[in-house]
Every structure is written in C-alpha cells, then in structure tokens.
Amino acid sequence: MRKLIKNKILTLFLGFVASCVGSCAFSVAPTSSDDKTLILELAAFPERISVEDSTATAEIWATLKSGDKPVKDSTKVVFATTVGVITPSSFTKDGLAVALLISPADGRPRRGEVVAQALTVRDTLDVDFILFEE
C-alpha cells in the first residue's frame, strides 16, 4: 500500500513538472539571506541521446554553489524529466550531484527538459533525443 501511495505521489509530481515545462518560469524565491547566494547549474554529458537505444544514457551534472564555494556535502538534489527516465534524487559531493538520464527508446526524436531543484533553487536543461544515422 505504501509503495502504491509513493508511486501515485511521484506520478503526480512528475505530471506537475511536465505541465509546468511549457508554462512555469522555474524560479524559486530565496527564503533567507543565505539562500540568495545559491547557484544551481545543469549540464548533460553527452548533450544528445539516441532515442532508438534503450541503453543510451547521459549523465546530468548539477553543480550547486553558495557564492563561489561548493555547498556542503550530502545536500539533496531532486531531478525530473519530460522524456525518458532519470534518477529521482542525488546528493552532492564537493558541490556536484549526478543523475542518470535514460532514453525512452521509442524512436520518436524530440527535445526533453530536465529539471533539478536543491534547497531553494531550480534549473532546467534541454536535452535532444535524436535518431543517429549510420
């Protein structure tokens, strides 16, 4: 029963994120003066993923800093995506949290959004799911 409730909550959250991609600004107002110096930046390696291969993946790097210094280790970063599957959360080490984005392997090329949030900041990243020509 708990697992069913968890799955429903996750489904609702991902649905909310997906519906906001086209309409939300993805900004979160800082709640304290310490949070005003927080910076979250996302990057994908590689930036393009095969939409034909179920084993195609990209690492999503979330770099989280307070001013010019990394945040404390074990700060939680939550991830969501509009295409494929992504690690739901990860914890920082030296300001870096890494998630794995997996191709949907459905053969439909398109651009997907990855959203990450940590503390009071969010960032989004476009990832292209493409057909690779031989």
C-alpha positions as a Python dict, from the first residue, in 0.01 Angstrom:
ca = {
    (1, 'M'): (0, 0, 0),
    (2, 'R'): (284, 241, 88),
    (3, 'K'): (455, 167, -243),
    (4, 'L'): (131, 240, -431),
    (5, 'I'): (93, 572, -249),
    (6, 'K'): (459, 660, -318),
    (7, 'N'): (413, 579, -687),
    (8, 'K'): (98, 794, -706),
    (9, 'I'): (277, 1086, -540),
    (10, 'L'): (574, 1051, -776),
    (11, 'T'): (338, 1032, -1075),
    (12, 'L'): (156, 1347, -960),
    (13, 'F'): (487, 1529, -906),
    (14, 'L'): (623, 1432, -1247),
    (15, 'G'): (291, 1529, -1408),
    (16, 'F'): (309, 1867, -1238),
    (17, 'V'): (667, 1920, -1354),
    (18, 'A'): (576, 1816, -1710),
    (19, 'S'): (278, 2051, -1717),
    (20, 'C'): (491, 2337, -1590),
    (21, 'V'): (765, 2295, -1851),
    (22, 'G'): (572, 2500, -2105),
    (23, 'S'): (418, 2746, -1864),
    (24, 'C'): (624, 2786, -1546),
    (25, 'A'): (926, 3009, -1510),
    (26, 'F'): (1102, 2753, -1285),
    (27, 'S'): (1220, 3013, -1042),
    (28, 'V'): (1207, 2986, -667),
    (29, 'A'): (1239, 3291, -444),
    (30, 'P'): (1510, 3260, -180),
    (31, 'T'): (1370, 3226, 171),
    (32, 'S'): (1672, 3355, 362),
    (33, 'S'): (1971, 3576, 304),
    (34, 'D'): (2196, 3266, 293),
    (35, 'D'): (1986, 3124, 7),
    (36, 'K'): (2032, 3439, -205),
    (37, 'T'): (2386, 3329, -288),
    (38, 'L'): (2285, 2980, -408),
    (39, 'I'): (2357, 2888, -769),
    (40, 'L'): (2247, 2567, -943),
    (41, 'E'): (2377, 2485, -1292),
    (42, 'L'): (2294, 2179, -1501),
    (43, 'A'): (2496, 2013, -1777),
    (44, 'A'): (2444, 1694, -1979),
    (45, 'F'): (2718, 1458, -2096),
    (46, 'P'): (2657, 1386, -2380),
    (47, 'E'): (2413, 1661, -2478),
    (48, 'R'): (2230, 1435, -2728),
    (49, 'I'): (2092, 1085, -2665),
    (50, 'S'): (1984, 818, -2911),
    (51, 'V'): (1607, 778, -2899),
    (52, 'E'): (1637, 431, -3055),
    (53, 'D'): (1858, 260, -2796),
    (54, 'S'): (1723, 154, -2455),
    (55, 'T'): (2079, 157, -2318),
    (56, 'A'): (2152, 515, -2430),
    (57, 'T'): (2218, 742, -2134),
    (58, 'A'): (2352, 1082, -2037),
    (59, 'E'): (2494, 1196, -1708),
    (60, 'I'): (2321, 1506, -1575),
    (61, 'W'): (2557, 1710, -1360),
    (62, 'A'): (2407, 1951, -1110),
    (63, 'T'): (2666, 2192, -972),
    (64, 'L'): (2544, 2363, -655),
    (65, 'K'): (2736, 2654, -504),
    (66, 'S'): (2685, 2905, -229),
    (67, 'G'): (2857, 3211, -367),
    (68, 'D'): (3181, 3082, -517),
    (69, 'K'): (3211, 2776, -289),
    (70, 'P'): (3051, 2431, -319),
    (71, 'V'): (2759, 2365, -85),
    (72, 'K'): (2813, 2121, 199),
    (73, 'D'): (2836, 1755, 107),
    (74, 'S'): (2516, 1545, 113),
    (75, 'T'): (2287, 1829, 1),
    (76, 'K'): (1993, 1664, -177),
    (77, 'V'): (1919, 1749, -541),
    (78, 'V'): (1586, 1629, -689),
    (79, 'F'): (1553, 1559, -1063),
    (80, 'A'): (1262, 1521, -1306),
    (81, 'T'): (1235, 1490, -1684),
    (82, 'T'): (973, 1517, -1957),
    (83, 'V'): (1135, 1247, -2176),
    (84, 'G'): (1289, 919, -2066),
    (85, 'V'): (1368, 822, -1709),
    (86, 'I'): (1600, 999, -1465),
    (87, 'T'): (1747, 926, -1124),
    (88, 'P'): (1492, 1087, -888),
    (89, 'S'): (1749, 1235, -648),
    (90, 'S'): (2119, 1251, -573),
    (91, 'F'): (2341, 1403, -305),
    (92, 'T'): (2626, 1648, -353),
    (93, 'K'): (2992, 1572, -308),
    (94, 'D'): (3214, 1880, -345),
    (95, 'G'): (2910, 2066, -483),
    (96, 'L'): (2831, 1810, -755),
    (97, 'A'): (2530, 1577, -774),
    (98, 'V'): (2497, 1339, -1070),
    (99, 'A'): (2183, 1178, -1213),
    (100, 'L'): (2148, 930, -1498),
    (101, 'L'): (1904, 1011, -1780),
    (102, 'I'): (1791, 705, -1980),
    (103, 'S'): (1647, 712, -2332),
    (104, 'P'): (1281, 615, -2377),
    (105, 'A'): (1391, 403, -2677),
    (106, 'D'): (1065, 478, -2858),
    (107, 'G'): (1216, 605, -3186),
    (108, 'R'): (1045, 948, -3156),
    (109, 'P'): (1303, 1229, -3186),
    (110, 'R'): (1228, 1531, -2969),
    (111, 'R'): (1366, 1773, -2714),
    (112, 'G'): (1317, 1694, -2346),
    (113, 'E'): (1351, 1905, -2036),
    (114, 'V'): (1542, 1808, -1725),
    (115, 'V'): (1455, 1995, -1406),
    (116, 'A'): (1662, 1992, -1089),
    (117, 'Q'): (1592, 2152, -755),
    (118, 'A'): (1807, 2185, -446),
    (119, 'L'): (1721, 2387, -138),
    (120, 'T'): (1551, 2697, -283),
    (121, 'V'): (1692, 2700, -637),
    (122, 'R'): (1595, 2525, -961),
    (123, 'D'): (1745, 2498, -1307),
    (124, 'T'): (1629, 2344, -1633),
    (125, 'L'): (1821, 2192, -1920),
    (126, 'D'): (1718, 2092, -2273),
    (127, 'V'): (1834, 1750, -2392),
    (128, 'D'): (1789, 1637, -2752),
    (129, 'F'): (1671, 1281, -2813),
    (130, 'I'): (1776, 1207, -3170),
    (131, 'L'): (1799, 939, -3439),
    (132, 'F'): (2163, 854, -3509),
    (133, 'E'): (2239, 788, -3874),
    (134, 'E'): (2490, 518, -3963),
}
